C-alpha cells in the first residue's frame, strides 16, 4: 500500500468517529423524522377529511382509520385498507362520472403507494422507488383534496335543491 492510501484511510476513519460529525448526523436524522411525522399527520388529516365527506352509504372504511396511517409498521396494514380500497372504491360508488373517474385514479395511485415499499426492499431499486414514491404521494395528496372539494360542492348543491 502506498503512503497516500494509508493517509486517505486514516482521514476517513477519523472523520466518521469525530463527535461533532456524529452529533450533526444525529440532529439531521431527528429533524428528518420530525418532518416525516408532520407530513404524515397532515396527510392523514386530508384523508380523514375526505373519508368524512363521503356519505355513510358509500363508505368502505370509517374515517378514523386515516389516523392509523402514521403508526410505524402497523400503519402499513392500514395503508392497504384505506388508500386504495377505502378511498378509491368508495368513490367508485358515486353516480357522478367525475367522482367515479377520480375514484379509479385514486385506487391506482393508492395501490402504487402501498406496493412501492415492497419493491424498495430490492436494493438496486431503492433510489428509483423513493423518488417515485414521493411523486406519487404528492399527486395522491393533491387528488384527494380535489375530490373532497368536488364532493363538498355536490353535497351542498344537492342539499340546496331539496
C-alpha positions as CSV (number, residue, x, y, z in Angstrom):
1,X,0.0,0.0,0.0
2,X,1.2,3.4,-0.8
3,X,1.5,6.2,1.7
4,X,-1.3,8.1,0.1
5,X,-3.7,5.2,0.5
6,X,-2.9,4.9,4.2
7,X,-3.4,8.6,4.7
8,X,-6.8,8.5,3.0
9,X,-7.9,5.6,5.1
10,X,-6.8,7.3,8.3
11,X,-8.5,10.6,7.3
12,X,-11.8,8.7,6.6
13,X,-11.7,6.8,9.8
14,X,-11.2,10.0,11.9
15,X,-14.0,11.8,10.1
16,X,-16.6,9.2,11.0
17,X,-15.5,8.9,14.6
18,X,-15.5,12.7,15.2
19,X,-18.1,13.5,17.9
20,X,-19.2,16.7,16.2
21,X,-19.9,14.9,12.9
22,X,-21.9,12.2,14.7
23,X,-23.9,14.9,16.6
24,X,-24.6,16.6,13.2
25,X,-25.8,13.4,11.7
26,X,-28.0,12.6,14.7
27,X,-29.6,16.1,14.6
28,X,-30.2,15.8,10.9
29,X,-31.9,12.4,11.4
30,X,-34.1,13.7,14.2
31,X,-35.1,16.7,12.1
32,X,-36.0,14.4,9.2
33,X,-38.1,12.1,11.4
34,X,-40.0,15.2,12.8
35,X,-40.6,16.5,9.3
36,X,-41.8,13.0,8.2
37,X,-44.3,12.9,11.1
38,X,-45.6,16.4,10.4
39,X,-46.2,15.4,6.8
40,X,-47.8,12.1,7.9
41,X,-50.2,13.9,10.3
42,X,-51.2,16.4,7.6
43,X,-51.7,13.6,5.0
44,X,-53.7,11.6,7.5
45,X,-55.8,14.7,8.2
46,X,-56.5,15.1,4.5
47,X,-57.5,11.5,4.1
48,X,-59.7,11.8,7.2
49,X,-61.5,14.9,5.9
50,X,-62.2,13.1,2.6
51,X,-63.5,10.0,4.2
52,X,-65.6,12.1,6.5
53,X,-67.1,13.9,3.4
54,X,-68.1,10.6,1.8
55,X,-71.7,9.7,2.7
56,X,-72.1,6.7,5.0
57,X,-73.9,4.6,2.4
58,X,-70.8,4.8,0.2
59,X,-68.1,4.4,2.9
60,X,-66.0,1.3,2.9
61,X,-63.8,2.2,5.9
62,X,-64.5,4.5,8.8
63,X,-62.8,7.9,8.7
64,X,-60.8,7.3,11.9
65,X,-58.7,4.6,10.1
66,X,-56.9,7.5,8.4
67,X,-55.2,8.3,11.8
68,X,-53.7,4.8,11.9
69,X,-51.6,5.6,8.8
70,X,-48.8,7.2,10.6
71,X,-48.3,4.5,13.2
72,X,-44.9,2.8,12.4
73,X,-45.1,-0.7,10.9
74,X,-48.8,-1.3,11.7
75,X,-49.7,1.8,9.7
76,X,-48.6,-0.1,6.5
77,X,-51.5,-2.5,7.0
78,X,-53.9,0.4,7.4
79,X,-52.5,1.9,4.2
80,X,-53.6,-1.2,2.4
81,X,-57.1,-0.8,3.8
82,X,-57.6,2.9,3.4
83,X,-55.6,4.3,0.5
84,X,-56.6,2.0,-2.5
85,X,-59.8,0.4,-1.1
86,X,-61.3,2.7,1.5
87,X,-60.9,5.9,-0.7
88,X,-60.8,4.5,-4.2
89,X,-63.6,2.0,-4.0
90,X,-65.9,4.4,-2.0
91,X,-65.6,7.0,-4.7
92,X,-66.5,4.4,-7.4
93,X,-69.9,4.1,-5.8
94,X,-70.9,7.6,-6.8
95,X,-73.3,8.3,-9.7
96,X,-71.3,11.4,-10.9
97,X,-68.9,10.3,-13.5
98,X,-66.3,12.9,-12.5
99,X,-66.1,11.5,-9.0
100,X,-66.1,7.9,-10.3
101,X,-63.2,8.6,-12.6
102,X,-61.2,10.2,-9.8
103,X,-62.0,7.1,-7.7
104,X,-60.4,4.9,-10.3
105,X,-57.3,7.2,-10.4
106,X,-57.1,7.2,-6.6
107,X,-57.4,3.4,-6.5
108,X,-54.5,3.0,-8.9
109,X,-52.4,5.6,-7.1
110,X,-53.2,4.1,-3.8
111,X,-52.1,0.7,-5.0
112,X,-48.9,2.1,-6.3
113,X,-48.3,3.8,-2.9
114,X,-48.7,0.6,-1.0
115,X,-46.7,-1.6,-3.4
116,X,-43.7,0.7,-3.7
117,X,-42.4,0.0,-0.2
118,X,-42.3,-3.7,-1.0
119,X,-40.4,-3.1,-4.3
120,X,-38.0,-0.8,-2.5
121,X,-36.7,-3.8,-0.5
122,X,-34.8,-4.8,-3.6
123,X,-31.5,-2.8,-3.0
124,X,-31.0,-1.7,-6.6
125,X,-34.5,-0.2,-6.9
126,X,-34.5,1.9,-3.7
127,X,-33.4,5.2,-5.3
128,X,-36.0,4.9,-8.0
129,X,-38.8,3.8,-5.8
130,X,-38.0,6.5,-3.2
131,X,-38.3,9.3,-5.9
132,X,-41.3,7.7,-7.5
133,X,-43.0,7.2,-4.0
134,X,-42.6,10.9,-3.2
135,X,-44.0,12.0,-6.5
136,X,-47.0,9.6,-6.3
137,X,-47.5,10.7,-2.6
138,X,-47.8,14.3,-3.6
139,X,-50.1,13.5,-6.6
140,X,-52.3,11.4,-4.4
141,X,-52.5,14.1,-1.8
142,X,-53.5,16.7,-4.3
143,X,-56.1,14.4,-5.8
144,X,-57.8,13.7,-2.5
145,X,-58.0,17.4,-1.7
146,X,-59.6,18.0,-5.2
147,X,-62.1,15.1,-4.8
148,X,-63.1,16.3,-1.3
149,X,-63.8,19.8,-2.7
150,X,-65.9,18.3,-5.5
151,X,-67.8,16.1,-3.0
152,X,-68.5,19.0,-0.7
153,X,-69.6,21.1,-3.7
154,X,-72.0,18.4,-4.9
155,X,-73.4,17.8,-1.5
156,X,-74.1,21.5,-0.9
157,X,-75.8,21.8,-4.3
158,X,-77.9,18.6,-3.6
159,X,-79.0,19.9,-0.2
160,X,-79.8,23.3,-1.7
161,X,-82.0,21.7,-4.4
162,X,-84.1,19.8,-1.8
